[in-house]
Amino acid sequence: KWSNARSQQAGLTPVYYTDAGLTQVYTSGETDGVYPNWAASGYRLPTEAEWEKAARGGLSGQRFPWGYTIDWSHANYSSDWVGGAPYYSYDLAPTSGSDPAFNDGVYPYTSPVGSFAANGYGLYDMAGNVFEWCGDWYGTPYAGGSDPRGAASGNGRVLRGGSWYGTAYDSRCACRNFDLPSDAFSVYGFRCVRGL
């Protein structure tokens, strides 16, 4: 709904409809079944493939948008420790738990945009802070390819990128999660992309 409202405000053709014939623009109520008009010029959620390409920022073969390891100088996430050491060898945070720079004792422990360096495409927070919704239904395996649009149906929509509550593992560019589209939590957010 938000993407369609933003599209209409900008004078662009909305992307999401409530019917397969693309005659009724999705503007109100709640529904898990929306139909995208891929040719529309408006705003929408990214596909999972678009999100991952954007997150990598031009790098390939790396775990994160900046390289192979993570710490609190790169992203807002929760370090998971076991037996006095990080659970994941690539997690270099100095202690276990949430980033103390953003843990003020009151949930959520989100960080302001721009708290960390942008990736190679100039995008902020592609790892950590909040999981980001993608427009695709979760399907296994991930479709991959040059511009896949994901499964045609499913039980949940894709979430990518990790969060302030998620671990180093969740913050990897390749990590995939999902939830029901109707669920809302302080660890979920979104960013829009625009058709051309």
N, C-alpha and C positions, 0 to 999 in steps of 0.2 A: 504494500500500500504506500509506504513511504517513498519508494523509488518512483512509483507512478505519480504521486503528488509532486515530487520534485521535477519530474519530466513535464507535467502539465504546467507548472509554475514557470518553467523555462521555455514553454512553447514548443516542446518536443513531443513526438508520438510516444505514448505510454507503451511499455513492453508487456505487462501482465494483464491477462483477461481471465474471466471466470468460466468461459466456454471455449470449446475446441474450435468453433467457427470464428473466434477472435472478434466478437461483436460487442461484448459487455466488458468495459474496462473495470478492473478490480480496484474499487475505491473504498469499500466499507465492509464491515463484518470480518469474520475469520474463516479461512478455508485452507485446507492442505492441498487442494487441487487447483493450481493456477496453470494457465497455458501461456507460455511466452511467445511473443511475436519476434523472432530472431532478426527480422529485417527492420524493426522499429529503431528510431534514432534516440530513444529515451534512455533513462538510467535503469540499471538492473543490478542484481547480484552477479559477481563473476562466476564463471564455471569453475569447477575444481582445477582444470588444466590452466585456465587463465590465472587463477589465484597462485598456483605453484610457480608459474613462470614469473609472475610479478614478485613473489617472495624471494626467489633466487637472485633477482636483480642483475642478471647477466652472468652469474657464476654457475659453474657446473661441477659436480662431483664433491660438493661440500655439504655438511649437515645443516648449516645455518646460512642466512643471507650474507654473512661476513666471513665465514670460514668453518673450521672443523670443531672448535670448542666454544663453550658458552660460559659467561660469568655475568655478574650484575652490572658490569660496565657496558654490556651489549643489549640486555633485555630485562624486562620485569617478569620474573618467574619465581617459582618456589623450589629451592634446592632440596633434594631428597637425599638424606644421609642414612647410612646403616653402619653400625659399629664404629662410629667416629670418622667415617670417610664418605664422600659422595657415592651414591649408588651407581651413577653413570660415570665412567672414566673421563668423559668429555665435559663434565660439569665441574668448573673450576671455582665455584662460589666458595668463599672462605668459611661459611657456616651453613647449617641446616635451616630451612624455613624460608619465610618470605623476605624479600629485599627490604632491609631496614630503612632505606631511603624513602619507601612508600608505605611501610607498615606503621600507621599512626594509631593502631589499636581499634580502628573503626572500619569495618568492611564497607565497600571493597577497597583493596589496596592498589587501585589502578594508578598509572602514571600519566602525566600530561603528554600529549602528542609533542614530539620533538625532544623528549628527555634523553633519547639515544640517537646515535648517528643514523642517517638515512642509508638505505641500501644503494646498490649501483644504479637503480632506476630513479633514485630520489624519493623512495617511499619509506615512510616511518612505521615502526611497530609491526612489521611483518612476522615477528617472532615475539611471543609473550604478550603481556598486557591483557588482551581479551581474545578468546577464540572468535574467528570470523566466519559468519554464515556464507556458504556458497549456494548457488542456485540449483546445483545437482542433487538428485537423490543419491543416497549412499549405495554403492554397488561394489561387490567384490568379484573379481579384482578391479582395481582402478583402471579405467579405460585407456589412459595414456594417449599417445598419438599427437598429431600436430594441432588439432583443435577439437577434441571430443566434447560432447555435451552431457556425458554421463548417462546413467540408467534412466529409463522412461518412467519408472515408478520405484517405490521402496517404502520402507518403514520410517526412515528418517532422512533429514537433509544433512549434507556434509558440513562439518566444522573444521577449520584449519587454523594453524598458527600458535596454539598454546595460549596460556593466560597467566595472570599474576598468581593464580592458585595452582596452575599446572606445573609439571616438572620440566627439566631440561629435555627429556624425551618428547614431551608434547610440543615443544618449541621448534623441533626440527622441521625443515621445509617439507619433508616427505611424510610427516605424521598425519594420519587421517583419523578423524572422529566424526560422530554424528549424533543427532538427537531429533526429537519430534519438532516440527516447525512451530508448534504452538508453545513450546517451552521457552521460558525466559529466565535467565540467571545473570548475576553480576559478573560472570566470567564470559558472557556472550556479547558480541557486538557485530557490526557489519561495516563494509565500505562499498560504495557503488562504483560501477564502471559504466561506460556509455557506449552504445552502438554507434556506428558511423553511417 
